[in-house]
C-alpha cells in the first residue's frame, strides 16, 4: 500500500485562552469560537487542532490488542482501524506535549475514564443547579463533522504574538494577565522545524524529557514536590544524553557498591573520582541556558532541593498542609518550582535550536 498524508481535526484544551492561530508544517491550531458555556469563567479553553498523519508511520497493533476473535477478514479490518486510531491519538498527544514544553502553558485533552460527580456552573438560580455523575468529554452537537478535512483549514485569525525568546521563559507571565491570551517564543516555528534533525538516540532521550516536563506541568498545583522532581529529572535525562554522546565514561571499580576507579569528575575536597552528576548538570545548563554566575548559584539551590525531597523527606510547602502563617516560605518554594519548570523547558528547547 502506498503512503499517503491525511489531515485530522479535533478539539483540545489549553489553560489560557487562544485568540490567534499558530501554524507550522505538520500542524496548526486556532480558536474555537462560541464554545459551550463560553460566558463562564474557565481555565479549560477549547481550541481547534489540525494535524497531518502519514500512513507509513502507522504501527499495526498486535492481534491480542484488538477485539474478540472471529472472522479473519473482520479481525484484519479491526486491527487496521484501531492501529490508525491509535496512531492519530499518539500524534495528537505528542503535539500537545510539545506545545506544553515550548509554551508557558498546559495543552491537554480529557481522559474519558476520568469520571466523577459534578455540578453545573451555568445555573442562574438555585433550582438551576444540579449534581450528576459523568465523564470529561467535550460534546458539541454543532461540530458533528469536525474531524473530516482534506487539508489545513484557511482561517482568518491573526498569528499568535511572538515574544523575545529569553524574556518569554525567564520572565514568564504564567497567568497571561496581559490581554489574557496565549503568546509564544519568537523561535517556536524554528523549534518545530528542527525536530526532524534529532538522531534516533537524541529523540529517545528528548521524548522522555518531554514526557517528564508534561508530567510536572500536569501536577504542578496538586503535587508540587513530585512536579519539581519531574522537571529536574527531565534535565538529568538530557544531561545523560549529552554525556553519552560525548562518550564520557566512568570506570567502576566494584559493580556491587558502584565505587569508582576513574572518572572525568573528582571531589573538590578529597580529589577522589565521582560520578559527577551535579557537575554534568551544571555544564549542560551552562551551555543551553547561560554561564552567568547567578544561574550557577540558582542551579546549586535547585539541586539541593532535589536531594532534600528525594532523600531527606523534605517537601515543598502545600504538599502536606497549606502554610497559612508562612507566606515568605510559600513564595520561596513557589519560585523554586517555577525556576525548575522554566529551566527544564528552556534548556530543552535550546537543545533543539542549538543541535548540530
Protein Blocks (a to p, Z undefined) as FASTA:
>chain_A
ZZdddddddddddfbdcfbdcddfkbccdddehiahklbccfbdcddddddddfklpccd
dfklmccdddfklmmmmmmmmmmmmmmmmmmmmmmmmmmmmpccdcddddfklgcddddf
kbfbfklpccdddddddddfklmmmmpcfbdcddfbdcdddddfklmmmmccfkomggpi
adddfklmmmmmmmmmpcfklmmmmmmmmmmmmmmmmmmmmmmmlmmmmmmmmmmmmmmm
mmmmnopacddfblklopafbdfbdcfklopaceklmmmmmmmmmmmmofcfklmmmmmm
mmmmmmmmmmnopacehjlmccfklmmlmmmmmmmmmmmmmmmmmmmmmmmmmpZZ
